Amino acid sequence: MRDEITFTDLARQVKFLARLIIKKFIIIVLAGLAGGIAGALIAYLSTPKYQAEVVFVAEDNGREAAGGLAGLASQFGINLNMSNDAFSARNMVGLLSSNKMIISTLLAVVEINGKKDRLLNFYLENTGMAKAFKKNEKLKGLSFPVNQKKEDFSRLQDSILLITVKNIKNGVIDIEKIEDNNDFFKITCISNNEDFSLLFSKQVLNELVTLYIQTKTQRAQKIVDLIEKRADSIKTEYNKALSSRASAVDENMNPALQLPLVNVQRRQTDITVLGTEYGEIIKNLELARFNLMKETPLVQVIDDPQLPLKRLKPSFIVYGILGSFMLATIVIIYLVSKQKKISQPVA
């Protein structure tokens, strides 16, 4: 019995709604047209955004050289931990979106409209923040000069920088790994200025490459520097031994005296030992340089953003349909509620 009553009530409501729509058809259609026009107008007046994408792959040759590098380092008393890798595929996305990377990119000096300036200043001008600063007594005149070091920033400058980093992370830059089996990464930068999107996407990749190579090669470079220092030291001692032998020979002008020859032979022995050691150290130095070359990673850019960038703007058709549907629905709900109030008997 309850099911029959529920079905009857539902049928009655549908019939009521259909009659109301037919009765108020012109009003509903006008509301739909008004909503469609409003939606299309919103799409037309909205500020376009520009999308720059950089796709790259990081090729790491260091794993092949790790064994030889570790063995060579052990000869000089250095223990290298080869297991930690901040630039693995698992960590790359987090590194690219870190505050350190974004701050380095924002503070980078690039050529903008024919002059050198920081990307941070360009962003503040582009978003209207710099204009707003002029209306505030505390922020008036605030900027980030090219020749000012980050360590010399004021507390206020640091605050603005951190706010900008937060804005960049939340709405401007996106990093993702696009292949499961390969180390392919995509950097996407979206802003309302085409030049900023292009410059920021390229600069963040440059900052990554610099940090990537420095981190990947610092252990190998440490070995090269140590061996070069050792080679220079041995060469200096070798040259001293040569000079000492020559002086000892000059002093032994009488071949009948054998005692001075002992000093000559001693210097000759030093020359032989140092010469042999120098030869071995040079071999190790060449091996270390070779390992350094193998340790140096290659970041290959697959897709590089080019002007004109992809323009992102709401579709007139989509916004028009959404606006028409939303306003027509609101009008129908209003008419239904109004009609029900009229139909209710007065107590």
C-alpha positions in Angstrom: 0.0 0.0 0.0 2.8 2.4 0.9 4.6 1.7 -2.5 1.4 2.4 -4.4 1.0 5.7 -2.5 4.6 6.6 -3.1 4.4 5.9 -6.8 1.1 7.9 -7.0 2.8 10.9 -5.2 5.8 10.7 -7.5 3.6 10.6 -10.6 1.6 13.6 -9.3 4.8 15.6 -8.7 6.1 14.8 -12.2 2.7 15.8 -13.7 2.7 19.0 -11.6 6.3 19.9 -12.8 5.5 19.2 -16.4 2.4 21.5 -16.3 4.4 24.2 -14.6 7.2 24.1 -17.2 4.7 24.2 -20.0 2.8 27.1 -18.3 6.0 29.1 -17.6 7.9 27.9 -20.7 8.6 31.4 -22.1 10.0 32.6 -18.7 12.2 29.5 -18.4 13.5 29.9 -21.9 14.2 33.6 -21.3 16.1 32.7 -18.1 18.1 30.0 -20.0 19.0 32.6 -22.7 20.0 35.1 -20.1 22.1 32.5 -18.3 23.7 31.5 -21.6 24.6 35.1 -22.5 26.0 35.7 -19.0 28.1 32.5 -19.2 29.4 33.5 -22.6 30.2 37.0 -21.4 32.1 35.7 -18.4 34.2 33.5 -20.8 34.8 36.4 -23.0 35.9 38.8 -20.2 38.0 36.2 -18.4 41.8 36.8 -18.6 43.5 34.2 -20.8 46.3 32.1 -19.4 49.4 30.7 -21.2 50.7 27.2 -20.7 54.4 26.3 -21.1 55.5 22.6 -20.9 59.0 21.2 -20.6 59.5 17.4 -21.0 62.9 16.1 -20.1 64.6 12.8 -19.1 67.6 12.6 -16.8 70.1 10.0 -18.0 72.4 8.9 -15.1 75.7 7.3 -16.1 77.0 7.4 -12.5 75.9 3.9 -11.6 78.4 2.5 -14.1 81.2 4.5 -12.6 80.2 4.0 -9.0 82.3 0.9 -8.4 85.5 2.3 -9.9 85.0 5.6 -8.1 84.5 3.9 -4.7 87.6 1.7 -5.2 89.7 4.6 -6.2 88.5 6.7 -3.3 89.4 3.9 -0.8 93.0 4.2 -1.9 93.0 7.7 -0.5 91.1 6.9 2.7 87.7 8.2 1.6 84.5 6.2 2.2 81.8 7.1 -0.3 78.2 6.2 0.4 76.9 5.4 -3.1 73.4 4.4 -2.0 71.8 7.8 -1.4 70.3 9.4 -4.5 68.3 12.6 -4.1 67.7 12.7 -7.8 66.0 9.3 -8.2 62.7 9.2 -10.0 61.0 8.9 -6.6 62.5 12.1 -5.4 62.6 14.2 -8.5 59.1 15.6 -8.4 59.5 16.6 -4.7 62.8 18.3 -5.5 61.4 20.3 -8.4 58.5 21.6 -6.3 60.6 22.3 -3.3 60.9 25.8 -1.9 64.7 25.8 -2.6 64.2 25.2 -6.3 61.4 27.7 -6.7 63.3 30.4 -4.8 66.4 29.8 -6.9 64.2 30.2 -10.0 62.5 33.4 -8.8 65.7 35.0 -7.8 67.4 34.1 -11.1 68.4 37.1 -13.3 67.2 36.8 -16.8 66.6 39.1 -19.8 63.1 40.5 -19.7 62.0 43.0 -22.4 65.6 43.8 -23.3 66.9 44.3 -19.7 68.2 42.2 -16.9 65.9 41.6 -14.0 64.8 38.9 -11.5 61.9 36.7 -12.4 60.4 37.6 -9.0 60.1 41.3 -9.9 58.5 40.3 -13.2 56.0 38.2 -11.4 55.2 40.9 -8.9 54.6 43.4 -11.8 52.6 40.9 -13.8 50.2 40.0 -11.0 49.7 43.5 -9.8 51.3 42.9 -6.5 54.0 45.6 -7.2 51.2 48.1 -7.9 49.5 47.2 -4.7 52.8 47.7 -2.8 52.8 51.4 -3.8 49.5 52.0 -2.0 50.9 50.6 1.2 53.2 52.7 3.3 55.1 49.7 4.7 55.5 48.0 1.3 56.0 51.2 -0.8 59.3 51.0 -2.7 59.8 47.3 -2.0 61.7 45.5 -4.7 64.4 42.8 -5.2 67.4 44.5 -6.9 69.6 42.3 -9.1 72.8 43.1 -7.2 71.3 42.3 -3.8 72.2 39.0 -2.2 69.5 36.8 -0.7 71.4 36.8 2.6 70.9 40.6 2.7 67.1 40.5 2.3 65.1 42.2 4.9 62.4 40.4 7.0 59.8 42.0 4.8 61.4 40.9 1.6 61.7 37.3 2.9 57.9 37.4 3.8 57.0 38.6 0.3 59.3 35.9 -1.2 57.6 33.1 0.8 54.1 34.3 -0.2 55.2 34.3 -3.8 56.6 30.8 -3.5 53.3 29.6 -2.0 51.4 31.2 -4.9 53.7 29.7 -7.5 53.3 26.2 -6.0 49.5 26.4 -5.7 48.6 27.8 -9.1 51.5 28.3 -11.4 53.8 25.3 -11.6 53.0 21.6 -11.8 55.5 18.7 -12.0 54.7 15.2 -12.9 56.3 11.9 -13.9 54.7 11.0 -17.2 56.1 7.5 -17.8 56.1 4.6 -15.3 59.0 2.7 -16.7 61.2 5.7 -17.7 62.5 8.8 -16.0 60.5 11.2 -18.1 59.2 14.3 -16.3 57.0 17.2 -17.3 57.2 20.7 -15.9 54.0 22.8 -16.6 53.9 26.5 -16.0 50.6 28.4 -16.3 50.2 32.2 -15.8 48.4 35.1 -17.3 51.7 36.3 -19.0 53.1 34.4 -21.9 56.7 35.6 -21.4 56.6 34.7 -17.7 55.3 31.2 -18.4 58.1 30.7 -21.0 60.9 32.1 -18.9 59.9 30.4 -15.6 59.6 27.0 -17.2 63.0 27.2 -18.8 64.7 28.7 -15.8 63.4 26.1 -13.3 64.9 23.4 -15.6 68.2 25.3 -15.7 68.3 25.4 -11.9 67.5 21.7 -11.7 70.3 20.8 -14.2 72.8 22.9 -12.3 72.0 21.4 -8.9 71.7 17.9 -10.5 75.2 18.0 -12.0 76.8 19.5 -8.9 75.3 16.9 -6.6 76.0 14.0 -8.9 79.6 14.9 -9.5 80.7 16.3 -6.2 82.0 13.0 -5.0 84.0 12.4 -8.2 85.2 15.9 -8.2 86.4 15.5 -4.6 88.6 12.6 -5.7 90.0 14.5 -8.6 90.9 17.5 -6.5 92.5 15.3 -3.9 94.6 13.4 -6.5 95.6 16.6 -8.2 96.8 18.0 -4.9 98.8 14.9 -4.2 100.3 14.9 -7.7 101.4 18.5 -7.3 103.0 17.7 -3.9 104.9 14.7 -5.4 106.1 16.7 -8.4 107.4 19.4 -6.1 109.4 16.9 -4.0 110.6 15.3 -7.3 111.9 18.6 -8.5 113.6 19.3 -5.2 115.3 15.9 -5.4 116.6 16.7 -8.9 118.1 19.9 -7.7 119.6 18.3 -4.6 121.3 15.6 -6.8 122.7 18.2 -9.1 124.1 20.2 -6.2 125.6 17.0 -4.7 127.3 16.2 -8.1 128.7 19.7 -8.3 130.1 19.4 -4.8 131.9 16.1 -5.6 134.6 17.6 -7.9 137.2 15.0 -6.8 136.3 11.5 -8.2 138.8 9.9 -5.8 136.6 10.8 -2.8 133.8 8.3 -2.4 132.0 9.7 0.6 130.3 12.5 -1.3 129.0 9.9 -3.8 126.8 8.5 -1.0 124.8 11.7 -1.0 124.5 11.6 -4.8 123.2 8.0 -4.7 120.8 8.8 -1.9 119.3 11.7 -4.0 119.2 9.3 -7.1 117.2 6.8 -5.0 114.7 9.6 -4.0 114.4 10.6 -7.6 113.6 7.0 -8.6 111.0 6.5 -5.9 109.3 9.8 -6.4 109.3 9.4 -10.2 107.7 6.0 -9.9 105.1 7.3 -7.4 104.4 10.3 -9.6 103.8 8.0 -12.6 101.2 6.0 -10.6 99.5 9.1 -9.3 99.1 10.4 -12.8 97.5 7.2 -13.9 95.1 7.4 -10.9 94.4 11.1 -11.8 93.5 10.2 -15.4 91.2 7.4 -14.1 89.6 9.8 -11.7 88.9 12.3 -14.5 87.5 9.6 -16.6 85.1 8.6 -13.7 84.2 12.2 -13.3 83.2 12.4 -16.9 81.1 9.2 -16.6 79.5 10.5 -13.3 78.4 13.7 -15.1 74.7 13.1 -15.9 72.9 14.2 -19.0 69.6 16.0 -18.9 67.9 15.6 -22.3 65.1 18.0 -23.1 62.5 16.2 -25.1 59.9 19.0 -25.6 61.0 22.7 -25.2 58.3 25.4 -25.0 58.2 27.8 -27.9 56.3 31.0 -28.6 53.4 31.3 -29.1 52.4 29.2 -26.1 49.2 27.3 -25.7 46.4 29.8 -24.8 44.0 28.7 -22.1 40.6 30.5 -22.0 37.1 29.3 -21.1 35.0 28.1 -24.0 32.0 30.4 -25.0 29.9 27.3 -25.8 30.7 25.4 -22.6 30.2 28.4 -20.3 27.1 29.4 -22.3 25.5 26.0 -21.8 26.4 25.9 -18.2 25.1 29.4 -17.5 21.8 28.6 -19.4 21.3 25.3 -17.5 22.1 26.8 -14.1 19.9 29.9 -14.4 17.0 27.9 -16.0 17.3 25.4 -13.1 17.2 28.1 -10.5 14.1 29.7 -12.1 12.3 26.3 -12.2 13.1 25.7 -8.5 11.8 29.2 -7.7 8.6 28.7 -9.6 8.0 25.3 -8.0 8.5 26.6 -4.5 6.3 29.6 -5.2 3.5 27.5 -6.7 3.5 25.1 -3.8 3.1 28.0 -1.3 0.1 29.3 -3.3 -1.4 25.8 -3.5 -1.2 25.2 0.3 -4.5 25.9 2.1 -4.6 28.7 4.6 -5.0 27.4 8.2 
